[in-house]
Amino acid sequence: MRHQLSNTRILGILAFSVLVLIAILSAVYPSSHPVAAVDDIHRGNIAWMLTSSALVLLMTPGLSFFYGGMVGAKNIISTMLQSFVALGLVSFIWFVFGFSLTFGDSIGGLIGNPFTYAFFNQVGTAPHSVIGAGIPLMLFAIFQMKFAIITPALITGSFAERIRFGSYILFIILFTVVIYCPVAHWMWHPDGWMAKMGALDFAGGAVIHLSAGVAALAGAMMLGRREKHQKDEPHVPSNIPYIILGTGLLWFGWFGFNAGSSLAANDVAINAFLSTHMASAAAMGTWILLDIISNRKPNSVGACIGAVVGLATVTPAAGYINPTYSILIGVIASVCSFYAVHWKTNAEIDDTLDVFPCHGVGGIVGMLLTGVFATNGGLITGSFKLLGVQALVVLVVGVYSYLGAWLILKFISFFSPLRVDSADEQIGLDLSQHDETAPEAKIELLAASR
C-alpha cells in the first residue's frame, strides 16, 4: 500500500509539473489574436453560437447525472466524476494543440498541423475561411471544444465500476489526441479526406457517437467483466431521478449540439432543432412500446434511454434532412438499439451502461440513414453515391476507433493497471478511488445491516 501510494504521489507530482509548465508556456508563447472589423461579424450568429456553446457544455454534467444514476450506489461519485473531469482535462488539450490538430493546416487530409493554432495562436475574434458566416474563429474553437469534451466522457459508461481513475485519465488524453482529433479532422476540416469525398456528418454521428461507441466496446472487452456480472447478478440503477434529470439536461443541451452546428442563426438551425426534438420524441415512444410488446412494464429508464438513442442517431442527419423524416429516424434508431441492448445483455461482453448498443449503434444507423434521407444527395434523391460514402466512413471510423482504443488501453496497461483489484471493486470506486461516499451507498449499507 505504501509503495502504491508513493507511485501515486510521483505521478501526481509529474502531472502537477506538466500543468505548471502549460500555464507558463501559455503566458509566454508568442501568439496573436486577430480582431474582427465591425463589418466582418454577424452579431445574431455570434449570440446564437455563444448560446449553443453553453448548451453543449451543459450536456457533460447531464451525462454525468445520466450515467451516475445508472450505476450501483457504491460507484455513483466515481462515475459522475469520470464525465465531469473531462471538462477540465480536455479543455487543456484543446487549447494547447487539440484544436490545431483538428482544424490546423491539413497535412495530407489526415491531421492538422499542431503548430498552426498552438495555444490558440492566430485564434481571435476575426472570422476565418474555415467557417465563414461571420463567426469569430475563437468562438468556433470554443464551440468545438465542447464536442471534444463530451466524446471521451461518453465512453466511461462501458467500463464503469471497475476502471482505475489514473488509468482513465491517461485514456482520456490519448483518446482525444490519437482518435478524436484525427477523425474530426477527416470529417470536419475542409481539406479532410472524408470531407473531400463528400461524406456528411452534421454534428458528430461518426466523429463522436460512432468513435466513442466503438472505443467503449474495446474498453469493455479489454477490462473484462465485473465480478457481479460474472455471477449473473442483476444490474440495478441506484438513482432513477438522476437518470431522468440527466436525460432532460442532455435533451436540452442537444439543441445547441445539433442546431448550433449550423454555425449561424438561420433556417438550417431551425430545421435541425425540430428534427432533433422529433427524433428523440419518436425514439422514446418507440422504446416504451417495445418494452410493452416484450411483456415488460413501461419504465422511466427505458424512456430515457430511448430519448438519448434518438438524439444520438439523428445527430449526423439533423441539418441535411427534411424534418418529416426525423420521426422515422427516431423509430428505426430505437428498434435497432433496443434489440442491440438485449442482445448485449445475453452476451459475455460487460458494457456496463450499454454505450455501444446506444451510441455506437446509433452512430452507425444515423450515418447510414443520412445517406438515405439527406436532401442533398441521399437515396431519396435517386443517388446511391452518398450512401456508399457513408458506409465507407462507418467502416473506417469503426475499425480505426476500435483498434486505436485497444492499443491505447494496451499501452496504458504497461504503466498502470487498468482496473481496480477485487477488494476495491467490492467496496466500490467511490471509496477506493476517491475516499467519498454517496448518500445512496450509506442508505444501502444501513438497509443491509438490518
N, C-alpha and C positions, 0 to 999 in steps of 0.2 A: 504493500500500500504506500509506504514511504517513497519507494522507487518510482511508483506510478505518479505520485503527487509531484515529485521532483521533475519528471518529464513534462508534466502538465505546466509547471511553473516555467520551465525552459521555453516551451512552445509559446506560453503567454508573453514572456519577455521578448521573444523574437517577433511575435505579432505586433506587440506594442511598438517595437523599434521600427517596423515597417510603416505603421500608422504615422509615427512622428516624422519619418522620412518623407512620406507622401505629403504631409502638411507643410514641411519645409520646402520641398520641390514645388508644390503648388504656389507657394508665396514668391519663389524666386524664378520660376520657369518663365522665360521670355515669351510673352503672349500679348495678343491684341484682340480687341473685341469690337469689330466694325459696328458703327452706329448707323441706324437707318435714317434716310431722309424722310421728311414728313409725307411726301407723296408716294413713298415706296411701301407703305404698310397699310393694311386694312384693319381698322380698329374693331369692326364687328367680328372678323375672323380671329383676331387676337383674343378677344373676350371669350369666344366660344372655345378656343383651344386651351386657354388657361383653365376654364371650367372643366373641359374634358380631361386635362391632365390631373386635376384634383379628383375627378370621378374615378379614373383608373387607379390612382394611388389608393383610394378607399377600398378597392377590390382586394388588396392584400390583407388588410385587417379583416375584411369579410371572409376571405378564405381561411384565415386563422380561426375564426369562430366556427365556420362550416366544418373544418377538419377537427377542431378541438372538441366539438360536441359529439363527434362520431367515435372517438377512441374511448378506451376504458378510463375509469376515474383516476387511475394512478399515472396516466400519461397525458392528461389534458394540457398542462402547462408546457411540457416539453414539445408537444405537437404544435401548439399555438406559437411558441417561440420560434420554431423552425421556419414558419412562414414569416413571422414578424421580423426576424433578424435579417432577412433578405433585403428589407427596406434600407438598412444601413450599408450592408456589405456590398451589394450590387451597385448601389449609388456611387461608391468609391471607385469601383472597377470601371463603371461607365464614364465617370468624369476623367479619370486618368488616361485610359486608352480604349475602353469598350466602344464608345461612340465612334471613335476614329476607325477601329477595326470593322465596324458595321457600315458606316457612311463616309469614311475617308476615301481618298482617291483609290479607285479599284485597281487591284493587282490581278490581271487576267480574269476578272469576273468572279474570283474565288474569295477574296478577302480585301478589306480596306487597309490602306497604309496606316499603321499605328501612330505615325507622327503627324498626320495631316491635321488632326484636331486634338492632339495630346494636351491634357489639362485644359481642354476647351479653348485652345488657341484658335483664333480666327472664328470663334463661335460668339457672335454678338447679336444685336437687335436688328441687324440688316437682313433682308431676305436672301435666299440663295437659290440658284438654279435647280438644285436637287429637289426643292419642294415648291417653290413659287407661291402663288396665292396670297402674297403679301404677308406671309408668316415669317417672323424672325427665325433665323437658324437656331438661336438659343432656345426658343420656345419649342421648336421641333425636337431638339435634343432632349429637353425636359419631358416632353410627351413620350418619346420613345424610351426614355429611361424607365418609365413606369411599366412598360411592356417587358423590359429586360428583368425587372424586379420580380414580377409575378410568375415568370416561366419556371425558374428552378423551385419556387415555392409550391407550385402545383405538384411537383414530383414527390414532395415529402409524405404525402398520404400513402405511398406504396410501401415505404419501409418504416412506417410509424410503429412505435412501441418497441423498437429494438436497435436503432442506429445510435452510435456514439456521437455526441454533439460535435466534438472536434473533427471527426471524420466527415461529418455532414458539412461543416464549414469549408473544409478543403474541397468537397464535392461541388458546392455552390460556385466557388471560384473557378474551378477547372471546367465545369459545365458551361458557365457563361462565356468563357474565353474560347473553349475548344468546339462547342456545339452551337450555342445560341448565336453568337456574333457572326460566324461564317454563314449559317443558314439564313439569318436575317439579311445578310449582305447579298446572298444569291437571289433572294426574292424581292427585296425592297430597294436595293440600290439600283439606279437606272442602268448601270453597267454590269449588274449581277447576271450570271449566265442564265438563271431561271427567268429573270425579268426580260432579258433579251429574247428568250424563247417564247414569250407571250403568256407565261403562267400567271394565274390570278389568285391572289390571297389578300383579300381586302384588309383584314385586321388580325390575321395570325392563325388560321386553321392549321397550316403546316408549320409555320415558324414557331408557334407557341404550343398549341394543343397536341399536334402530332409528335413534335420533338419531345415534349415533356412526357406525353403518354407512353411513348416507346422507351424512353430513358427510364421511366418508372417501372416498366416491365423488366428491363435489365437489372434495375436495382433490387426489385423483389426477388428475382431469381438468384442474384449474387449474394444477398444477405441471408437467404434461406427462410424457412418458415419459423414463425413464432412458436414457442413451446405450447401455448394453448391451442394454436392452430393444429399442431401435430397430434394433440389429444382430442381433436374434434370438438373442442369447447365452443359454444356459440359466441359470436362477437356481438356484444350488446352496447349500443351507444350510451354514453354516460349523461349527456345533457342535450335533449332534443330541442329545447328552446334556443340553445346556441346554434344548432343547425338551421333552424328557421331564421334566426337573426342573420346568420352568415349568408344564407341564400338571399335574403332581402337586400343586404349590402352589395352582394355580387350582382344581382339583377339591376339594382340602381346604378352601380358603377359601370356596368356593361354598356350603358348608353354612351358614356364617354369613350369606352373601349372601341365600340363599333362606329357609332355616329361621328365620333371625333376623328376617326381615320379618314374622313373626307377631307380633313385639313382645312376646312372652310365652313362657314355658316351658310350652307346652300341647300339645293334640292337633294343632293346626294346624301347629305347628313339626315335630312328628314326621312328619306327613303330607308336608310339604314336603321334609323331609330325605330320606325314602325316594323320593319322586317325582324329586327332583334326581339321586340316585345312579343309579336305574334308567334314566332317560332318557339319561344320559351313557354308561352301560354299553352300552345298546342302540345308540346312535349310533356309538360306537367300533366295535362288532362289525359294524354295517352298512357303515361306511366301508371296513373291511378287506375284506369280502366283495365290495363294489362294485369295489375295486381288482382282486381276483381275476377277477371276471366280465369286467372290461375288459382282461384279459390283462396286468395289471401284477402285479409281485411285491408281496405284502403288506409294508408297511413301517411303521416306528415313527412317521414324520412324519404319515402318513395316519391312523394310530390316534390320535395326539394331537389332530390337527385334528378328527376325528370326535367325540372326547370333549368338546372345547370347544364344538362346534356343538350337541351335545345339551344341555349345561349352559345355553347361551345361549337355546335355544329353549324349554326348559321353564320358564325364569325367570318369565314373566308368569302361568303357569298353576299353578305349584307348590303354592300354598296353596288352590287352588279346585277341584282335580280329585281324583278317586279315584286312588290310586297305580297301579291296574291299567291306567290309560290312559297312564302315563308311558312304557312301553316302545314303544307305538305312536307316541307323540310323538317319541321318540328316533329311530325308524326313518324316519319321514316327514322329520324335520329333516335327517338325514344324506343322504337321497336328494336332497332339494331343494338343499342346499348343495354336495353332491358335483358335481352337474351344473352348478350355477352357477359353481363354481370352474373347471371345464373349459371352460365357455362363455367365461369371462373370459380364460382362457389363450389362446384363439384370437381375442380381441378386441384392439382397439388401445388399450384403457384399461390403464394401468400401475398397478394397485392392488397394490403390491409384495407384501404379505403376505395378500392376499385378505380384507381387512376387510369389505368389503361382501358378498361371497358367503357369508361365515361369520356375521358379527354382524348385518349389515343384513337378509339373507335370513332368518337365524334369528329376528330380532325380528319380522319380518313374519309368518312361519309360526307362531311362538309366540303372537302376539296373536290371529291368526285361529283357531288351534286352541283357545285359551282360550274363544273364543266357541262352539266346538263341544262341548268336554268339561267345561266348568265345571258343577259340580253345583248351582250357584245361578243358573240361568237360561240355561245353554248349550243348544245344539241338541239334545243328548241328553235334555233335559227337555221337548222339544216346542215350544220357543220359538225364533223366528228373530231376535227383537229384539236380543239381546246380540251375535250375530254381525254384525248390521248396524252396531251401535255400534262394535264393534272394528274393522270395516273402515273406518269413517269416521276413527277415531283413527289408523290406519295411514296413510291418505291425508294427513291434516292434518299429522301429525308428520313424515312423509316429505318433503312439499313444503316445510314450514317449515324443516326441518333442512338440506335441500339448498340452498335459496335463501339461508338465513342464513349457512351456511358459505361459499358462493360470494361473498356480499357482504363477509363478514369478510376473506377472503383478498384480494379485490379492494381493499378499503380498506387492508390492510397493505401491498400492493404499491406504493401511492403513497409510502410512507415507507421501505420496506425491501425489497430483492429477496427473493422467496420462496424461490428455490433457489440453491444454490451455483453457481459458474461451472464450466466444463468441466474446468479444471485441478484444482480442488478435488474435483470428483466422481471424477476419475481416481485421485487419491491416497487418496480415502476421507474420510468425515466425521470419523473418529476423529482423524486428524492435522490436517485443515484447519480443523475447528471447535473441537477440544479439546486438540490437541497431545499426544495419548495414543495408545498402540498396544496392541492386544490380543495375547496370545501367538500366537493363531491366524494373525494377519496376519504376524508375524515368521516363522512356520514356512512360510507360503505364499511369502513373498519368498525365503527360503532355498532352497526347492524350485525356484523359478523360476530362480534363479541357477545351478543345477547343470546 
